[in-house]
C-alpha cells in the first residue's frame, strides 16, 4: 500500500496596498519552486486570507500621494519610505512604479475576487489573479478598487468577469483564519501547517526553511 502524499499548507495573510506583501509573495514563489525541487513528493497548498490594512478607505478611493503625505508627515518622509521599498523590491525582482499610482483604493472588491477564484477556479488561476492585481496596482498604477479593472484582470486569468457576492468573500475569509488571526499584527504573515509562523517579507531561504521544518515529524 502506498503512503499518502505529504501535503504542506501555507496560509498567507496579505493586502493588495502593501508593497511588502508583493515582495513576500515573490519570495514565497521562489521558496515554493525550490521546495518542489527538493521534495517533489510534497503537494504544496497555499491559502490566501484577506487582511485589509485600510478598511475605512472610501469605495472610490483616496488621492494616493496626499494620503501618504498625511500619513507619514511630509513628502520627504514618503520619499524615504519608498526608497526603502524600492531597494527591497529590486533585490526581490519586483518592479515598483509608485509615480504611476493616482489612487489609494479600498481593497475589499479585490479580495472578493480572490475568494471567488478560490471557489470557482484552480489554485494556479488564483495565484495568477493575485499576481496580476498586485502588478496592475504597483507597476501599472491601475485603480484596483474599480470593478471594470478587476473584471478585466479576472478574464485574463480565465475567471468569471462578473463581480462576486461580497458576503461570500467575508464568509470565506473568516472561518479558516479564526485560530491564528489574533496573532497577526501585520502583513505579510505566513503560517505553515498551523504549526509555524513568520511575519514580514522574509527571504526565500527563511520561507523554505520553515516549509522543511513544518514537514519534519516532531
Helices and strands as residue ranges (DSSP letters): E 7-14, H 19-38, E 43-50, E 62-63, H 64-72, H 75-92, G 98-100, E 103-104, H 108-120, H 123-138, H 147-156, H 166-175, G 181-183, E 189-192, E 196-199, H 204-215
